[in-house]
Amino acid sequence: MQATKKYYFSDMGVMLSRSMRHIFRSMDTIMTVTITPIAMMLLFVYVFGGAIQTGTANYVNYLLPGIMLIAIASGISYTAYRLFLDMQSGIFDRFHSMPIARSAALWGHVLTSLVSNAISVMVIILVALIMGFRSPAGVLSWLAVAGILALFTLALTWIAAIAGLSAKSMDGATGFAYPIIFLPFISSAFVPTASMPKVVRAFAENQPVTSIVDAIRALLSNQPVGSELWVALAWCVGIMVVAYFFAMRIYQKRV
Amino acid sequence: MNAKQNKAIQVMGLQKSYKTVHVLKGVDFEVEKGSIFALLGSNGAGKTTIIKILTTLLKQDGGTATVNGFDVAAKADLVRQSISLTGQFAAVDEILTGRENLIMIANLRHLKNPRQIAEDLLNRFGLSDAADRRVSTYSGGMRRRLDIAMSLVGNPQVIFLDEPTTGLDPEGRIEVWKTVKALAANGTTVFLTTQYLEEAEQLADRIVILHEGKIIANGTLADLKKLFPPAKVEYIEKQPSLEDVFLAIVGKKEEN
């Protein structure tokens, strides 16, 4: 017992370095989680941007929060993919028959998801800066943004864990992410919700992405953050707790 | 007491059901320390279930099992420190190299000098040339060898091999057999399951046959042979099997 506790974080570190290697050796992963969102940002700013009326002079500023969320949503589908592969191969059996904490293997994947998404978001912010993104926000606001993004990543990661642990096929393990990747399109991420038809607008204004995007946008532009911040946090924490509960139940049953 | 200390594994009245299927219906056997023990049985007989219980991956419904003197249910952690498992499907990381796989396991076992341990095992298993290639480029036999090498990191006292040669070509199979024999010669207890009767004949000090959830035979090869009518002496021209031919030709080629 003592040994597994003593080494819990070093074991998790070994798992983290393993999955990070998987990411950096997979061109496909890097393309999907970083280059695709960047391409989308270029497309929206330089092709559609001229025709979109957001009421802000700088469309990159307006767009960035949504692009970051899309990047994270596509990033977590790879978490599900890697978990699914581990469940299929015998490697989890090997880990679980070794004197290491049972949950270290799963938490290794969760930690990988946080680290890799943080990296891709940072790359995207760098590209946005080159494209003219400017923010007057101070350190505290940036920390708040980082916190919201981390919570959003965790919430989606636990959903991904449910998919990865319970899927019967590769398509099932990754398919769940498409609706999540699509959510930012029906939100205030690309265009103001006021321009949408009534029903769509009602959906857009009451789904999690809009409150998260609005909160991040307000923080980055130094505008007063209203209730949307609390709504955003409530969504993230709520989804995270529920998904964590179900993912852990499946994990304990499966291993 | 003394007799107990000589046992690497003791299993008594082991029971396990999956929903409505009664897989193990009271299984008893003992494995001597430093011996090679073969569990035989057809597909679905419950061999993997027994391995999963003994390696703490699954809880039994009834009966007791101890490994290296520790109860698998109550002292799972101590059991895990004494064993290692090479499952039915190669438990290797395809994206990492062979060397990285071994270093990873050495790190997880918190050993000093993971690089040296990896280097030694790569040499011992003839994987030095392929050490820095990704495992996805390995042949089936190489993968299995790496799999077994990963199980040897940290020198566990008891090694479980679940169908170690399934899907291997004859050469690969002979390589695995050599490895298993060398392990037992060094004092490691080897518990293996197999569908190949020849494998048990070649390797095992003791053979147990599992059939429909019960042990129906338990003994040395000589013991089991006695269960059958005495051999008749007949004169038959010994034809080489296709395997003999294959190995002879391939072996010659390698010599050249």
HADDOCK unambig.tbl for C-alpha pairs under 7 A between the chains (distance, minus, plus):
assign (segid A and resid 1 and name CA) (segid B and resid 77 and name CA) 6.38 0.50 0.50
assign (segid A and resid 11 and name CA) (segid B and resid 108 and name CA) 5.83 0.50 0.50
assign (segid A and resid 14 and name CA) (segid B and resid 104 and name CA) 6.75 0.50 0.50
assign (segid A and resid 22 and name CA) (segid B and resid 95 and name CA) 6.29 0.50 0.50
assign (segid A and resid 89 and name CA) (segid B and resid 89 and name CA) 6.41 0.50 0.50
assign (segid A and resid 89 and name CA) (segid B and resid 91 and name CA) 6.22 0.50 0.50
assign (segid A and resid 90 and name CA) (segid B and resid 87 and name CA) 6.29 0.50 0.50
assign (segid A and resid 90 and name CA) (segid B and resid 89 and name CA) 5.38 0.50 0.50
assign (segid A and resid 90 and name CA) (segid B and resid 90 and name CA) 6.00 0.50 0.50
assign (segid A and resid 90 and name CA) (segid B and resid 91 and name CA) 4.23 0.50 0.50
assign (segid A and resid 91 and name CA) (segid B and resid 91 and name CA) 4.27 0.50 0.50
assign (segid A and resid 91 and name CA) (segid B and resid 92 and name CA) 6.14 0.50 0.50
assign (segid A and resid 94 and name CA) (segid B and resid 85 and name CA) 6.12 0.50 0.50
assign (segid A and resid 94 and name CA) (segid B and resid 91 and name CA) 6.42 0.50 0.50
assign (segid A and resid 96 and name CA) (segid B and resid 57 and name CA) 6.83 0.50 0.50
assign (segid A and resid 97 and name CA) (segid B and resid 55 and name CA) 5.78 0.50 0.50
assign (segid A and resid 97 and name CA) (segid B and resid 56 and name CA) 6.36 0.50 0.50
assign (segid A and resid 97 and name CA) (segid B and resid 57 and name CA) 6.47 0.50 0.50
assign (segid A and resid 97 and name CA) (segid B and resid 80 and name CA) 5.68 0.50 0.50
assign (segid A and resid 97 and name CA) (segid B and resid 84 and name CA) 6.72 0.50 0.50
assign (segid A and resid 97 and name CA) (segid B and resid 85 and name CA) 6.72 0.50 0.50
assign (segid A and resid 98 and name CA) (segid B and resid 80 and name CA) 5.10 0.50 0.50
assign (segid A and resid 98 and name CA) (segid B and resid 81 and name CA) 6.63 0.50 0.50
assign (segid A and resid 98 and name CA) (segid B and resid 84 and name CA) 6.84 0.50 0.50
assign (segid A and resid 99 and name CA) (segid B and resid 77 and name CA) 5.92 0.50 0.50
assign (segid A and resid 99 and name CA) (segid B and resid 80 and name CA) 5.00 0.50 0.50
assign (segid A and resid 99 and name CA) (segid B and resid 81 and name CA) 5.42 0.50 0.50
assign (segid A and resid 255 and name CA) (segid B and resid 57 and name CA) 6.74 0.50 0.50
